[in-house]
């Protein structure tokens, strides 16, 4: 068996898919006996209570008056190096190319190239930031100087290669869910707070930015509501939320929509829903759809980015072209009216989430990458999902 590793993890600690995945990965690796050191500017919000084998190191930024902008990147690189030296880290696993991969590269240089760096690409570091010509070279550098690079979908790998002219290997490591947390919850009483027994529940969870096409969410909901009595639950906050509220009010549907704001216990909330709506125009993976799938909730979404790699059309949900709200609404109505088909979709969701996106399977892939970059043979037990 391989020896346990000492792994430094850096991510954006606030709400967001990359931070969620990085934190959950750290927790699972710690349970396997690895020593995990989170190096961030605040405690990751999903870290929560005390965990054995997990340590947190806060990045403090200098407020020296000469600096117009606090030099977070340099402070992070310095902290990475300090933690690596004091704790004897084997690997820095950074989530997001900028600035984290560059900071890790600097820490590696300070360590005399002893430290290994694994970079995970999550999406907007490529789909948004890499579109900026002023950032392309620095992102490319961070990727090329990493000892291994992973991405959360084949679509993201393809886009990274096309945008940055990258030929170096990129490992596909899908996002995952912890089956002990994400499973269908008994929430009859909670559901009654939002919908009558004869009503169905549609849900959308996001940061309510234009790329999520939240106006399409309302259009789909309104069209479904003409044929099936439904309520819409909106989870999260963001810049498009006021426009969304105005649109719902103008359509006379305010009484049929509930705004839940940000929620930490996503599994409990998702279990209320009958369908998840994800009509995004860009989505490198679609973690929300996976969380819904693990709770037995099919997704109606767009054929965008990595969503088709996650949601199997006609099996665990339905997909339509971006902006095709009539088609998405028709699919939703079909599922909501056909109890036998809905039950089959629900079972397919649970099976797929528990096998192909199981935490044990994906965490083992990361372990294999770690040992590979360290030049160590891989001797790991088969994952049990």
Secondary structure per residue as TSV (DSSP state, phi and psi in degrees):
chain	resnum	aa	ss	phi	psi
A	1	X	-	360.0	146.4
A	2	X	-	-70.5	149.7
A	3	X	-	-73.2	152.5
A	4	X	-	-63.8	150.0
A	5	X	-	-108.3	159.2
A	6	X	E	-107.1	115.3
A	7	X	E	-122.5	127.1
A	8	X	E	-93.4	132.1
A	9	X	E	-121.3	128.2
A	10	X	E	-122.8	131.9
A	11	X	-	-151.0	174.1
A	12	X	-	-79.8	117.3
A	13	X	-	-79.9	-10.2
A	14	X	S	-85.2	-174.1
A	15	X	S	-56.6	137.5
A	16	X	S	152.7	149.1
A	17	X	H	-60.5	-40.9
A	18	X	H	-64.9	-40.8
A	19	X	H	-67.1	-37.6
A	20	X	H	-62.1	-50.1
A	21	X	H	-63.9	-43.3
A	22	X	H	-61.3	-42.6
A	23	X	H	-68.4	-44.9
A	24	X	H	-65.0	-36.9
A	25	X	H	-62.5	-45.2
A	26	X	H	-59.1	-40.9
A	27	X	H	-65.2	-41.5
A	28	X	H	-69.3	-41.0
A	29	X	H	-63.4	-36.8
A	30	X	H	-64.7	-38.8
A	31	X	H	-63.9	-28.0
A	32	X	T	-81.2	-2.3
A	33	X	T	106.3	-4.7
A	34	X	-	-75.5	154.2
A	35	X	E	-99.4	119.5
A	36	X	E	-111.5	131.7
A	37	X	E	-123.2	108.0
A	38	X	E	-81.0	127.4
A	39	X	E	-120.2	96.2
A	40	X	E	-146.5	173.7
A	41	X	S	-84.4	-8.6
A	42	X	S	-158.8	163.5
A	43	X	-	-66.8	127.9
A	44	X	-	-54.0	133.7
A	45	X	T	-66.2	-22.0
A	46	X	T	-89.4	-0.8
A	47	X	T	-72.3	-44.1
A	48	X	-	63.6	-127.9
A	49	X	S	-69.0	178.0
A	50	X	-	-63.9	137.3
A	51	X	-	-129.4	134.2
A	52	X	T	-63.9	139.7
A	53	X	T	73.9	10.5
A	54	X	E	-118.9	132.7
A	55	X	E	-130.9	150.1
A	56	X	E	-120.9	133.6
A	57	X	E	-124.8	116.4
A	58	X	E	-82.8	134.6
A	59	X	-	-89.5	115.7
A	60	X	-	-103.2	131.8
A	61	X	-	-101.0	134.7
A	62	X	-	-65.3	137.9
A	63	X	-	-107.2	26.2
A	64	X	-	-52.5	130.8
A	65	X	T	-62.5	-21.4
A	66	X	T	-68.0	-29.9
A	67	X	-	-77.4	118.4
A	68	X	S	-69.2	-41.1
A	69	X	S	-118.4	131.8
A	70	X	-	-56.3	128.5
A	71	X	-	-79.5	69.0
A	72	X	H	-59.4	-42.2
A	73	X	H	-57.9	-46.2
A	74	X	H	-68.3	-38.3
A	75	X	H	-64.5	-39.7
A	76	X	H	-65.5	-45.7
A	77	X	H	-60.3	-43.3
A	78	X	H	-63.4	-42.4
A	79	X	H	-65.8	-40.6
A	80	X	H	-56.8	-45.7
A	81	X	H	-63.8	-45.0
A	82	X	H	-61.0	-46.1
A	83	X	H	-65.2	-41.5
A	84	X	H	-60.2	-41.0
A	85	X	H	-70.6	-47.8
A	86	X	H	-69.9	-36.5
A	87	X	H	-100.1	-7.2
A	88	X	T	67.0	44.2
A	89	X	-	-62.0	144.7
A	90	X	S	-88.5	-38.0
A	91	X	E	-143.6	145.0
A	92	X	E	-107.0	119.9
A	93	X	E	-108.1	109.8
A	94	X	E	-108.9	140.1
A	95	X	E	-110.8	115.0
A	96	X	S	102.6	132.6
A	97	X	I	-69.5	-42.7
A	98	X	I	-122.6	135.2
A	99	X	I	-89.9	1.7
A	100	X	I	-63.5	-41.4
A	101	X	I	-65.7	-37.7
A	102	X	H	-67.5	-41.4
A	103	X	H	-62.1	-41.4
A	104	X	H	-65.0	-37.8
A	105	X	H	-61.5	-42.9
A	106	X	H	-64.5	-41.9
A	107	X	H	-62.7	-38.9
A	108	X	H	-63.3	-41.6
A	109	X	H	-62.1	-42.1
A	110	X	H	-66.1	-27.0
A	111	X	T	-86.1	3.8
A	112	X	T	74.8	30.3
A	113	X	T	66.2	14.1
A	114	X	-	-73.4	-35.8
A	115	X	S	-76.0	138.3
A	116	X	E	-99.0	147.7
A	117	X	E	-124.4	127.3
A	118	X	E	-115.8	127.2
A	119	X	E	-113.6	129.9
A	120	X	E	-108.3	125.1
A	121	X	E	-90.7	130.3
A	122	X	-	-109.9	-19.4
A	123	X	S	150.8	-81.3
A	124	X	H	-68.6	-17.0
A	125	X	H	-64.1	-22.6
A	126	X	H	-106.7	-52.0
A	127	X	H	-68.7	-22.6
A	128	X	T	-114.4	-60.5
A	129	X	G	-66.4	-36.9
A	130	X	G	-72.5	-9.9
A	131	X	G	-76.6	-18.0
A	132	X	S	-83.3	116.5
A	133	X	H	-60.6	-26.8
A	134	X	H	-75.2	-14.4
A	135	X	H	-109.1	-13.1
A	136	X	H	-56.3	-46.2
A	137	X	H	-65.3	-39.3
A	138	X	H	-71.9	-35.8
A	139	X	H	-66.7	-43.8
A	140	X	H	-59.6	-41.5
A	141	X	H	-61.5	-46.8
A	142	X	H	-59.6	-39.2
A	143	X	H	-69.9	-46.6
A	144	X	H	-69.4	-27.3
A	145	X	T	-90.4	-1.3
A	146	X	S	-78.0	149.5
A	147	X	S	-78.0	-23.7
A	148	X	E	-154.3	147.1
A	149	X	E	-128.1	134.2
A	150	X	E	-121.4	158.4
A	151	X	E	-141.2	153.9
A	152	X	S	-88.1	0.3
A	153	X	-	-160.9	158.0
A	154	X	H	-64.8	-34.6
A	155	X	H	-61.9	-40.0
A	156	X	H	-69.0	-36.9
A	157	X	H	-61.0	-46.2
A	158	X	H	-60.4	-45.9
A	159	X	H	-66.4	-37.0
A	160	X	H	-62.6	-44.8
A	161	X	H	-63.2	-42.0
A	162	X	H	-70.1	-43.5
A	163	X	H	-74.0	-37.4
A	164	X	H	-111.4	2.2
A	165	X	T	54.8	49.2
A	166	X	-	-95.8	126.2
A	167	X	-	-111.2	-9.7
A	168	X	S	-64.4	152.8
A	169	X	-	-60.7	140.5
A	170	X	-	-128.8	122.5
A	171	X	E	-83.0	131.9
A	172	X	E	-80.2	117.8
A	173	X	-	-134.5	99.9
A	174	X	-	-62.7	157.8
A	175	X	-	-67.9	167.4
A	176	X	-	-145.6	171.1
A	177	X	B	-131.8	148.8
A	178	X	-	-83.3	114.3
A	179	X	T	-63.4	-18.4
A	180	X	T	-76.4	-17.9
A	181	X	T	-105.8	-42.4
A	182	X	S	-101.4	102.8
A	183	X	S	-157.6	161.1
A	184	X	-	-61.9	120.6
A	185	X	-	-95.0	149.3
A	186	X	-	-79.1	110.7
A	187	X	-	-138.6	36.1
A	188	X	H	-57.5	-45.8
A	189	X	H	-64.2	-42.6
A	190	X	H	-66.2	-40.0
A	191	X	H	-61.9	-35.5
A	192	X	T	-64.4	-18.7
A	193	X	T	-71.6	-18.8
A	194	X	T	-119.2	-24.7
A	195	X	-	-145.0	150.6
A	196	X	-	-75.2	159.2
A	197	X	T	-55.3	-32.0
A	198	X	T	-85.7	-5.1
A	199	X	-	-95.3	148.6
A	200	X	E	-96.1	163.2
A	201	X	E	-124.2	121.5
A	202	X	E	-100.4	147.5
A	203	X	E	-137.9	146.5
A	204	X	E	-136.7	131.5
A	205	X	E	-125.3	125.5
A	206	X	S	-169.3	-174.7
A	207	X	-	-94.8	10.9
A	208	X	-	51.1	51.2
A	209	X	-	-108.6	160.7
A	210	X	G	-51.8	-35.3
A	211	X	G	-62.9	-21.0
A	212	X	G	-83.1	-11.1
A	213	X	-	51.6	54.3
A	214	X	H	-68.6	-23.5
A	215	X	H	-64.6	-33.1
A	216	X	H	-65.1	-34.2
A	217	X	H	-57.8	-45.8
A	218	X	H	-66.7	-40.2
A	219	X	H	-62.6	-44.3
A	220	X	H	-60.6	-48.0
A	221	X	H	-57.2	-46.8
A	222	X	H	-61.6	-40.6
A	223	X	H	-69.8	-38.2
A	224	X	H	-66.2	-40.3
A	225	X	H	-63.4	-21.4
A	226	X	T	-71.5	-21.0
A	227	X	T	-117.0	-26.5
A	228	X	S	-135.7	131.1
A	229	X	-	-67.0	116.4
A	230	X	E	-135.5	157.0
A	231	X	E	-116.6	150.8
A	232	X	E	-114.0	126.3
A	233	X	E	-109.8	123.8
A	234	X	E	-110.9	122.9
A	235	X	E	-118.0	127.0
A	236	X	-	119.0	178.9
A	237	X	-	-142.0	161.7
A	238	X	-	167.8	177.2
A	239	X	T	-63.6	-26.4
A	240	X	T	-85.2	-3.9
A	241	X	H	-61.7	-44.5
A	242	X	H	-59.9	-41.8
A	243	X	H	-63.1	-37.9
A	244	X	H	-64.5	-43.6
A	245	X	H	-62.6	-40.9
A	246	X	H	-63.4	-42.7
A	247	X	H	-63.3	-44.3
A	248	X	H	-62.0	-41.2
A	249	X	H	-64.8	-44.1
A	250	X	H	-64.2	-27.7
A	251	X	T	-85.9	-3.3
A	252	X	T	70.5	31.4
A	253	X	-	-115.8	11.5
A	254	X	G	-56.2	-37.1
A	255	X	G	-70.1	-10.4
A	256	X	G	-108.8	7.8
A	257	X	E	-125.8	137.4
A	258	X	E	-119.8	129.9
A	259	X	E	-100.9	114.1
A	260	X	E	-98.0	-6.7
A	261	X	E	65.8	-162.5
A	262	X	-	-75.1	139.5
A	263	X	-	-133.9	132.6
A	264	X	S	-83.3	-40.7
A	265	X	-	-84.7	75.0
A	266	X	H	-64.9	-38.3
A	267	X	H	-59.6	-40.5
A	268	X	H	-66.4	-42.4
A	269	X	H	-68.0	-46.2
A	270	X	H	-62.2	-33.3
A	271	X	T	-63.8	-15.8
A	272	X	T	-71.0	-30.1
A	273	X	-	-79.3	155.7
A	274	X	S	-97.8	-35.4
A	275	X	E	-141.0	145.1
A	276	X	E	-102.3	135.1
A	277	X	E	-105.0	124.8
A	278	X	E	-139.9	74.7
A	279	X	-	-91.0	30.4
A	280	X	-	-57.2	153.3
A	281	X	S	-91.3	-18.2
A	282	X	-	-142.5	134.7
A	283	X	-	-162.5	103.1
A	284	X	S	-64.4	-29.8
A	285	X	S	-139.6	-61.0
A	286	X	-	101.6	58.2
A	287	X	H	-56.9	-36.1
A	288	X	H	-58.9	-40.4
A	289	X	H	-66.1	-36.3
A	290	X	H	-68.6	-42.0
A	291	X	H	-61.4	-39.1
A	292	X	H	-66.4	-44.5
A	293	X	H	-56.9	-44.0
A	294	X	H	-65.2	-20.9
A	295	X	T	-97.8	9.3
A	296	X	T	78.5	24.1
A	297	X	-	-110.7	114.5
A	298	X	E	-66.8	157.6
A	299	X	E	-114.7	137.1
A	300	X	E	-106.1	115.2
A	301	X	E	-142.7	-171.6
A	302	X	E	-101.1	158.8
A	303	X	S	-85.2	65.5
A	304	X	-	-124.6	137.5
A	305	X	T	53.7	-128.2
A	306	X	T	-90.1	1.8
A	307	X	H	-58.0	-42.8
A	308	X	H	-64.9	-19.3
A	309	X	H	-76.4	-19.9
A	310	X	H	-101.3	-52.3
A	311	X	S	-92.7	116.2
A	312	X	-	-83.6	114.9
A	313	X	B	-60.5	126.1
A	314	X	T	79.6	6.0
A	315	X	T	-127.0	-56.1
A	316	X	T	-114.1	5.7
A	317	X	E	166.6	-168.6
A	318	X	E	-132.6	145.2
A	319	X	E	-125.4	147.5
A	320	X	E	-142.0	163.9
A	321	X	-	-58.5	153.8
A	322	X	T	-56.4	129.6
A	323	X	T	86.1	-4.5
A	324	X	-	-83.1	70.3
A	325	X	H	-69.5	-30.9
A	326	X	H	-62.4	-44.5
A	327	X	H	-66.3	-43.8
A	328	X	H	-63.1	-41.4
A	329	X	H	-63.9	-40.6
A	330	X	H	-62.8	-41.3
A	331	X	H	-62.9	-41.8
A	332	X	H	-62.7	-45.5
A	333	X	H	-61.5	-42.6
A	334	X	H	-57.1	-46.4
A	335	X	H	-69.2	-41.3
A	336	X	H	-69.4	-26.0
A	337	X	H	-89.6	-21.3
A	338	X	-	-106.5	95.1
A	339	X	H	-62.8	-38.5
A	340	X	H	-65.0	-44.8
A	341	X	H	-66.5	-41.0
A	342	X	H	-60.9	-42.2
A	343	X	H	-62.7	-38.6
A	344	X	H	-66.5	-41.3
A	345	X	H	-63.1	-42.0
A	346	X	H	-61.2	-45.2
A	347	X	H	-65.8	-38.2
A	348	X	H	-64.9	-37.3
A	349	X	H	-61.1	-49.3
A	350	X	H	-62.5	-43.2
A	351	X	H	-64.3	-45.2
A	352	X	H	-66.4	-42.5
A	353	X	H	-64.8	-37.0
A	354	X	H	-81.7	-12.5
A	355	X	H	-111.6	-65.8
A	356	X	T	-73.8	-24.8
A	357	X	T	-120.0	30.5
A	358	X	B	-71.6	140.2
A	359	X	H	-59.7	-35.3
A	360	X	H	-66.0	-39.1
A	361	X	H	-67.8	-49.0
A	362	X	H	-71.3	-39.5
A	363	X	H	-64.8	-33.6
A	364	X	H	-64.5	-37.9
A	365	X	H	-61.3	-41.4
A	366	X	H	-65.1	-42.0
A	367	X	H	-60.0	-42.2
A	368	X	H	-60.2	-39.6
A	369	X	H	-65.9	-43.9
A	370	X	H	-57.3	-50.4
A	371	X	H	-66.8	-33.0
A	372	X	H	-63.3	-46.7
A	373	X	H	-70.2	-22.2
A	374	X	T	-86.0	-2.8
A	375	X	T	72.3	27.1
A	376	X	-	-107.8	142.7
A	377	X	-	-63.7	149.3
A	378	X	-	-98.5	117.9
A	379	X	-	-132.3	81.5
A	380	X	-	-119.0	145.2
A	381	X	-	-67.7	155.5
A	382	X	-	-66.9	138.0
A	383	X	-	-67.0	145.0
A	384	X	-	-115.8	117.6
A	385	X	-	-102.7	360.0
